[in-house]
Amino acid sequence: MKQAISKVKDFFDRYKKEKWFRYVAILTILIILAAIASTVDDLRHKDEKPPDTEETSILSDLVEDSAVHVLLICVISGGLAYVRYSDELKLKEKK
């Protein structure tokens, strides 16, 4: 376990100044959060899902069944937009 932690720290120290590192870090953290949220949601609603007998639209199925995923996609988009915007501001300040 200590070796894994030291390897992760070495990776962070080596690549934290790279431009792509922030994007990869945000995506990795959000993917881990999505996996945790999906697992918790499955455990919480394990016995509560009724069988699907009625016809519904694809859009309503997407929103009802994947609300957490839709939210996380929006958060990922917002996070990446923020990182790009902050990079552009840093470039303008340097000029």
Rosetta silent file (secondary structure, phi, psi, omega in degrees, C-alpha in Angstrom):
SEQUENCE: MKQAISKVKDFFDRYKKEKWFRYVAILTILIILAAIASTVDDLRHKDEKPPDTEETSILSDLVEDSAVHVLLICVISGGLAYVRYSDELKLKEKK
SCORE:     score description
SCORE:     0.000 S_00000001
   1 L     0.000  -39.719  179.627    0.000    0.000    0.000 S_00000001
   2 H   -66.423  -33.522  178.366    2.848    2.375    0.809 S_00000001
   3 H   -67.069  -40.440  179.732    4.424    1.651   -2.571 S_00000001
   4 H   -64.246  -42.564  179.211    1.210    2.521   -4.388 S_00000001
   5 H   -65.230  -41.158  179.126    0.895    5.801   -2.491 S_00000001
   6 H   -67.492  -34.852  177.030    4.521    6.700   -3.185 S_00000001
   7 H   -67.013  -39.641  177.739    4.072    5.921   -6.892 S_00000001
   8 H   -65.226  -42.648  177.874    0.999    8.157   -7.039 S_00000001
   9 H   -62.939  -41.609  177.173    2.898   10.973   -5.277 S_00000001
  10 H   -61.949  -41.338  178.348    5.828   10.578   -7.693 S_00000001
  11 H   -61.617  -46.090  179.204    3.401   10.726  -10.628 S_00000001
  12 H   -62.349  -45.058 -178.772    1.813   13.912   -9.257 S_00000001
  13 H   -64.040  -37.277 -176.954    5.183   15.536   -8.584 S_00000001
  14 H   -73.580  -38.800 -171.366    6.517   14.666  -12.029 S_00000001
  15 H  -111.204    4.170 -174.430    3.524   15.765  -14.121 S_00000001
  16 L   -67.541  -18.749  177.934    1.723   18.456  -12.090 S_00000001
  17 L   -88.356   -8.890 -179.574    3.235   21.260  -14.185 S_00000001
  18 L   -72.343  150.488 -177.637    2.033   19.739  -17.473 S_00000001
  19 L   -68.404  -37.702 -176.254   -0.905   21.378  -19.226 S_00000001
  20 L   -76.646  -14.738 -173.064   -2.865   18.128  -19.675 S_00000001
  21 H   -63.882  -39.834 -178.977   -2.541   17.076  -16.042 S_00000001
  22 H   -63.641  -40.179  179.159   -5.405   19.209  -14.741 S_00000001
  23 H   -64.145  -45.192 -179.425   -7.806   17.782  -17.306 S_00000001
  24 H   -65.133  -39.887  179.827   -6.829   14.209  -16.499 S_00000001
  25 H   -64.361  -43.883  179.220   -7.089   14.844  -12.760 S_00000001
  26 H   -63.452  -46.461  179.894  -10.593   16.329  -13.064 S_00000001
  27 H   -63.371  -40.880  179.834  -11.815   13.495  -15.266 S_00000001
  28 H   -64.173  -45.612  179.678  -10.320   10.845  -12.992 S_00000001
  29 H   -63.256  -42.721 -178.861  -11.861   12.334   -9.856 S_00000001
  30 H   -70.325  -33.031  175.998  -15.282   12.692  -11.506 S_00000001
  31 H   -66.816  -40.490  177.122  -15.200    9.136  -12.860 S_00000001
  32 H   -64.445  -42.363  177.819  -14.419    7.841   -9.375 S_00000001
  33 H   -63.989  -38.320  178.215  -17.257    9.944   -7.931 S_00000001
  34 H   -64.897  -41.035  178.525  -19.644    8.641  -10.614 S_00000001
  35 H   -64.220  -42.066  178.774  -18.720    5.043   -9.809 S_00000001
  36 H   -65.358  -44.450 -179.756  -19.269    5.652   -6.089 S_00000001
  37 H   -64.075  -39.400  179.098  -22.599    7.415   -6.704 S_00000001
  38 H   -66.176  -41.577  179.099  -23.782    4.636   -8.998 S_00000001
  39 H   -65.402  -44.599  178.957  -22.848    1.952   -6.483 S_00000001
  40 H   -63.491  -41.635  179.087  -24.554    3.777   -3.608 S_00000001
  41 H   -63.945  -41.760  177.806  -27.661    4.350   -5.741 S_00000001
  42 H   -64.034  -41.047  179.266  -27.806    0.672   -6.707 S_00000001
  43 H   -69.014  -37.194 -178.020  -27.455   -0.423   -3.088 S_00000001
  44 H   -70.830  -38.039 -175.313  -30.031    2.072   -1.855 S_00000001
  45 L  -110.367   34.160 -176.336  -32.656    1.205   -4.486 S_00000001
  46 L   -63.505  -46.008 -176.057  -31.927   -2.495   -4.830 S_00000001
  47 L  -100.022   -2.940 -173.217  -35.408   -3.735   -3.969 S_00000001
  48 L   -90.045  -10.542 -175.589  -37.437   -0.647   -4.885 S_00000001
  49 L   -78.149  117.098  177.447  -37.345   -0.903   -8.702 S_00000001
  50 L   -78.023  158.303  177.921  -40.693   -2.089  -10.057 S_00000001
  51 L   -68.168  144.504  179.712  -40.772   -4.145  -13.258 S_00000001
  52 L   -82.240  111.471  178.447  -41.154   -2.119  -16.454 S_00000001
  53 L  -118.221  -18.712 -178.007  -44.524   -2.933  -17.969 S_00000001
  54 L  -101.442  153.468  179.428  -45.523    0.396  -19.478 S_00000001
  55 L   -86.145  134.617  177.529  -44.051    2.031  -22.537 S_00000001
  56 L  -133.119  167.833  179.682  -42.155    5.259  -21.999 S_00000001
  57 L   -80.009  160.643 -179.802  -40.061    7.503  -24.167 S_00000001
  58 H   -64.994  -38.714 -178.529  -36.301    7.164  -24.438 S_00000001
  59 H   -64.772  -44.277  179.556  -35.775   10.662  -23.061 S_00000001
  60 H   -67.328  -35.918  175.255  -37.824   10.053  -19.913 S_00000001
  61 H   -62.305  -42.015  179.984  -36.028    6.733  -19.353 S_00000001
  62 H   -62.536  -45.582 -177.338  -32.676    8.494  -19.645 S_00000001
  63 H   -69.039  -42.931 -177.193  -33.634   11.223  -17.184 S_00000001
  64 H   -72.467  -43.096 -174.565  -35.272    8.899  -14.634 S_00000001
  65 H   -85.327  -24.294 -173.379  -32.738    6.070  -14.714 S_00000001
  66 L  -126.404   36.477 -177.879  -29.574    8.073  -15.233 S_00000001
  67 H   -61.311  -38.886  179.798  -30.156   11.348  -13.408 S_00000001
  68 H   -66.100  -40.632 -179.534  -26.860   11.032  -11.538 S_00000001
  69 H   -67.639  -39.902  177.015  -24.976   10.370  -14.760 S_00000001
  70 H   -62.557  -42.394  177.911  -26.569   13.343  -16.519 S_00000001
  71 H   -61.497  -44.478 -179.296  -25.613   15.529  -13.546 S_00000001
  72 H   -67.588  -33.764  175.180  -22.025   14.259  -13.603 S_00000001
  73 H   -63.275  -40.587  176.903  -21.744   14.880  -17.345 S_00000001
  74 H   -65.197  -40.249  179.217  -22.798   18.483  -16.691 S_00000001
  75 H   -66.117  -40.935  177.869  -20.269   18.779  -13.861 S_00000001
  76 H   -61.703  -45.112  179.272  -17.496   17.372  -16.077 S_00000001
  77 H   -61.932  -43.772  178.698  -18.358   19.846  -18.812 S_00000001
  78 H   -64.474  -41.183  178.691  -18.395   22.715  -16.348 S_00000001
  79 H   -64.157  -42.671  178.668  -15.097   21.652  -14.792 S_00000001
  80 H   -68.599  -36.775  176.187  -13.360   21.383  -18.139 S_00000001
  81 H   -64.618  -39.622  178.027  -14.761   24.742  -19.228 S_00000001
  82 H   -63.222  -44.756 -179.827  -13.460   26.303  -16.006 S_00000001
  83 H   -62.439  -43.282  179.626   -9.986   24.834  -16.510 S_00000001
  84 H   -64.945  -42.473 -179.847   -9.862   26.066  -20.094 S_00000001
  85 H   -64.106  -41.423 -179.845  -11.101   29.519  -19.099 S_00000001
  86 H   -67.873  -34.856  175.499   -8.542   29.804  -16.289 S_00000001
  87 H   -64.132  -41.085  178.426   -5.768   28.760  -18.691 S_00000001
  88 H   -65.303  -38.060  177.281   -6.855   31.469  -21.125 S_00000001
  89 H   -64.670  -39.343  178.724   -6.859   34.054  -18.333 S_00000001
  90 H   -64.856  -38.110  178.293   -3.323   33.063  -17.325 S_00000001
  91 H   -66.173  -39.799  179.389   -2.169   33.465  -20.924 S_00000001
  92 H   -66.876  -36.972 -179.797   -3.750   36.935  -21.136 S_00000001
  93 H   -68.828  -30.947  179.704   -2.121   37.974  -17.860 S_00000001
  94 H   -71.035  -28.345 -177.610    1.316   36.915  -19.104 S_00000001
  95 L   -75.123    0.000    0.000    1.039   39.124  -22.187 S_00000001
